[in-house]
Amino acid sequence: MGKACACSACPRRRHSAALSSDPLGSVVVTHPFHPLNGQRLEILFSKRRDDGVVFVCSGGFSGQITLPEAWTDRGEPPLACRLSAEGLAVLDTLSRAIEGP
């Protein structure tokens, strides 16, 4: 069996966990099509993934639910320049006219 390397050339990934006494707070689900939209959920813990932070919260159908940060009130606010259904229809008509027959 090999020995564990304790030198700085072999850095180890550090793991940390919140203390049970550290309150993580709660989040409000803001994703417009999520079944729990508008509900406040208690955060059990958070994880960092390649595409950002996710929160594991109490609640949901199985007792726990994982939510990307962007789907909560801690994510970036939605852009104010959203298109209406009518605006999307106009863009569709325009793109079809540009493409031609």
N, C-alpha and C positions, 0 to 999 in steps of 0.2 A: 504494500500500500504506500502511496506517496505521502509526503509530508505537506501540511498546509503551508503556504507561502505567506509570510508576515511582512514582506518588503513592500515598499511603496510602488515598485514596478508592477505589482499584481494587486491593483486596488479592488477591494470588495465592495459590492453594492450594499449600501446602508439601508436598513429597513427601520421604519419607525411606526409606531401605532399611537393613537391618541389615548391618553389615560382615561379610564372609565369615569373619572370625575370631570373631564373636560367636556362641556356641552358643545356639540357640533351645530346645534340649532335646527332649523327647519328650512324647507324650500317650498315654494308654491309652484305647482306644475303650470307652465304657461304655453306649452305646445297646443295649438288650437284644435288639433284632431285627437289628442290623447284622451282616453276615457276618464282620467282623473284631472282634467283641465280645471284649474281654479281651486284645487284642494291643496291644503298645507300638509306636508308630510315631514315627520321627524327623521333627521339624518342619523343613520346608525354608524356609517363610516364612509369615507370617500376613497377612490382609487384614481391613480393617474394612468391613463392608457395612451397609446400612440396618438390617438386623435383627440386627446384632451382629458378632462376630468369627468368622472361619473360619480354619482351619489347613490349609495345603497340606502334605501329608506324603508321605514316600517310602513306597511299598508299594501294596498293592491290585493289581488285575488289570492295570492299564495302567502301573504303575510310580509313579504319583502319585495321591493321593486327596485330595479336599477335604472337610473335616469341620467342621460347626458346633461352636463351643465347647461348646454344651450337650450334645453327644454324646460328650464326652470327660471325663476326670477333672479338667479345669480348669473345667468348668461347675458350675452349682448342683447340689448333691446332690439325688437324688430325694426326694420327700416320703415320710415314713414311714407316712402314713395311706392307703396304697393299698387298694383294694377287691379282695377275692377274687372268683372267678367266682360263688361262692354269694351274695356280697353284691350283685353286679350283678344276679343273677337276682331277688333280693328287691326291689331297686329297680325292676326292670322290672315285676314283679307289682304293686307299689304304684302306679307311674305309670299302669298300665292300669286299676287300680281307681279312681283319681282321675278319669281321662278318662271313664270310664263306657262303656256299650255304644254 
